[in-house]
Amino acid sequence: MEQTSQVIFDKNSIEFVTVAAEYCGFIERSRGADRKTFVDTALKILPLLYLKASLIPECELMEEEPLEVFVTEDDYEGVRRAIADVLGYQDDYLEVFLPDMAYSDTPIKKCISEDLADIYQDLKDFIGVFQLGMNTSMNDALCVCKEHFAEFWGQRLVNTMRALHDVKYNATDEADQEYDY
């Protein structure tokens, strides 16, 4: 148990929990947000989230039981739809880091809203388990989140940052001229 406490109460773990909770709150407040403000905030919190996730200390699962899930399909879809509404036609981007892309003659379309909702789902489930306050479950949630970051949502995060950067700095029509910096 002492090893578990050392990992979950490590400075880097606590900082990751803090940024993950901030990200979830930001995503939950996105409905009806101004596009410029949303993109600006996302481009600030996503690099911080990436940094803090990469600093999570090494940990090992302590239980074999699956962790509790808090985000429902309706929650996920509500978050995704709210972000898609904020971004409008700028929600779509072309994916370049899929293994299938090397053999494809056509570009693969992705959505910023779906990527951000995927990250949200993983982090919200993590935060939900962490808030229960049971050290063993907290440890396992941290380990699973670190694993999912490495295998899944870390790449989505950086791909989405590229797309958001394009939304912010490469406005292409008159409607986006108000977004000029």
C-alpha positions in Angstrom: 0.0 0.0 0.0 2.9 2.4 0.7 4.1 2.1 -2.9 0.6 2.9 -4.1 0.4 6.0 -1.9 3.8 7.2 -3.2 2.6 7.0 -6.8 -0.8 8.6 -6.4 0.4 11.3 -4.1 3.5 12.0 -6.2 3.8 15.7 -7.2 3.5 14.8 -10.9 0.4 12.7 -10.3 -1.3 15.4 -8.4 -0.5 18.0 -11.1 -1.8 15.6 -13.7 -5.1 15.1 -11.8 -5.4 18.9 -11.5 -4.9 19.6 -15.2 -7.1 16.6 -16.2 -9.9 18.0 -14.0 -9.4 21.5 -15.5 -9.6 20.0 -19.0 -12.9 18.2 -18.2 -14.4 21.3 -16.8 -13.3 23.3 -19.9 -14.9 20.7 -22.2 -18.1 20.6 -20.1 -18.4 24.4 -20.3 -17.9 24.4 -24.1 -21.6 24.6 -25.1 -22.3 27.9 -26.8 -18.7 29.1 -26.3 -17.2 31.6 -28.7 -15.0 29.8 -31.2 -12.0 32.1 -30.7 -12.0 31.8 -27.0 -12.6 28.0 -27.2 -9.6 27.5 -29.6 -7.3 29.8 -27.6 -8.1 28.0 -24.4 -7.7 24.5 -26.0 -4.3 25.5 -27.4 -3.2 26.4 -23.9 -4.6 23.5 -22.0 -3.7 20.7 -24.4 0.1 21.1 -24.3 -0.1 21.3 -20.5 -2.2 18.1 -20.4 0.3 16.4 -22.7 3.2 17.5 -20.5 1.6 16.4 -17.3 0.5 13.1 -18.7 4.0 12.4 -19.9 5.3 13.0 -16.3 3.0 10.5 -14.6 5.3 8.2 -12.6 5.7 4.5 -13.4 3.0 2.4 -11.8 1.6 -1.1 -11.7 -2.0 -2.3 -11.6 -2.9 -3.7 -8.2 -6.3 -5.2 -9.0 -7.6 -7.2 -12.0 -11.2 -5.9 -11.8 -12.1 -3.2 -14.4 -12.4 0.3 -13.2 -15.8 2.1 -12.9 -16.9 4.0 -15.9 -18.6 7.4 -15.5 -19.1 8.8 -19.0 -22.2 7.5 -20.7 -22.8 7.4 -24.5 -25.2 10.3 -24.1 -22.6 12.3 -22.1 -20.0 11.6 -24.8 -22.3 12.6 -27.6 -23.4 15.7 -25.8 -19.8 16.9 -25.4 -18.9 16.0 -28.9 -21.9 17.8 -30.4 -21.3 20.9 -28.2 -17.7 21.2 -29.5 -18.8 20.5 -33.1 -21.3 23.3 -32.8 -18.6 25.7 -31.5 -16.2 24.8 -34.3 -18.7 24.6 -37.1 -17.3 23.8 -40.5 -13.7 24.0 -39.0 -14.3 20.8 -37.0 -13.0 18.6 -39.8 -9.3 18.0 -40.5 -7.2 15.6 -42.5 -5.5 12.9 -40.6 -1.9 12.1 -41.6 -0.7 9.8 -38.8 -2.8 6.8 -39.4 -0.9 3.6 -40.5 -3.5 3.2 -43.3 -2.7 6.6 -44.7 0.5 5.3 -46.3 -1.6 3.1 -48.6 -4.5 5.4 -49.1 -5.2 7.4 -52.3 -7.7 9.5 -50.5 -7.3 11.6 -47.3 -8.8 10.4 -44.1 -11.1 13.0 -42.4 -11.2 13.4 -38.7 -13.1 15.7 -36.3 -11.6 17.9 -33.6 -14.8 17.4 -31.6 -14.5 13.6 -31.7 -10.8 13.7 -30.6 -11.5 16.1 -27.8 -14.5 14.0 -26.7 -12.4 10.9 -26.7 -9.8 12.5 -24.5 -12.6 13.9 -22.3 -14.1 10.4 -21.9 -10.9 8.8 -20.7 -10.0 11.7 -18.3 -13.5 12.1 -16.9 -13.6 8.3 -16.1 -10.2 8.7 -14.5 -11.2 11.7 -12.4 -14.4 9.9 -11.4 -12.4 6.9 -10.0 -9.9 9.2 -8.4 -12.6 11.1 -6.6 -13.8 7.9 -4.9 -10.7 8.2 -2.8 -9.7 4.5 -2.6 -5.9 4.3 -2.9 -5.9 1.0 -4.9 -8.5 2.2 -7.4 -6.8 5.6 -7.7 -3.5 3.8 -8.4 -5.1 1.6 -11.1 -6.9 4.6 -12.6 -3.6 6.4 -12.9 -1.9 3.4 -14.5 -4.7 2.9 -17.0 -4.8 6.6 -17.9 -1.0 6.6 -18.4 -1.4 3.5 -20.6 -4.2 5.0 -22.6 -2.2 8.2 -23.1 0.7 6.2 -24.6 -1.5 4.1 -26.8 -4.5 6.2 -27.7 -5.3 9.7 -26.6 -1.8 11.2 -26.6 -1.5 11.0 -30.4 -5.1 12.3 -30.7 -4.1 15.2 -28.5 -1.2 16.3 -30.7 -3.1 15.7 -33.9 -5.9 17.9 -32.6 -3.5 20.6 -31.6 -2.2 20.7 -35.2 -5.8 21.1 -36.4 -6.6 23.7 -33.8 -3.5 25.6 -34.7 -4.8 25.7 -38.3 -8.2 27.0 -37.1 -6.5 29.8 -35.2 -3.8 30.9 -37.7 -5.1 29.9 -41.1 -8.5 31.5 -41.4 -9.6 31.1 -45.0 -12.9 33.0 -45.5 -14.4 36.4 -44.5 -16.4 34.8 -41.6 -13.0 34.0 -40.0 -11.5 37.4 -40.5 -12.7 38.4 -37.0 -10.4 35.6 -35.8 -7.4 37.5 -37.1 -4.5 37.9 -34.6 
